[in-house]
Amino acid sequence: MEKKLDVKQFLDESGKIVQLSENKKKRRALLEYLAEKFEPDCDYSERAVNEICSKWHTFGDYFLLRRELVDYGLLCREQDGSRYWKPETNRNGKW
């Protein structure tokens, strides 16, 4: 079983991401933390994804967070960007 990385050093006192790590494993752990803010079986518009990302970080780059969530497979999107959704996880909670 893989140990979950501690991301607290990248969060402020309210739980918002203050920076993304350059370390790939820590970066993924931060993006997984953000992905937890999205509900399964729910469709999101690009605007809604932007709002959730904006709510959970302090460095003003929701574009980067949205793109990274998709690139890491933590959110799926229609090719035209009209719909986003959280992919199903397997039994181990992995995407």
Beta strands, then each sheet from edge to edge (+ up, - down):
strand 1: 43-44
strand 2: 76-77
strand 3: 84-85
sheet 1: 1+ 3- 2+
end
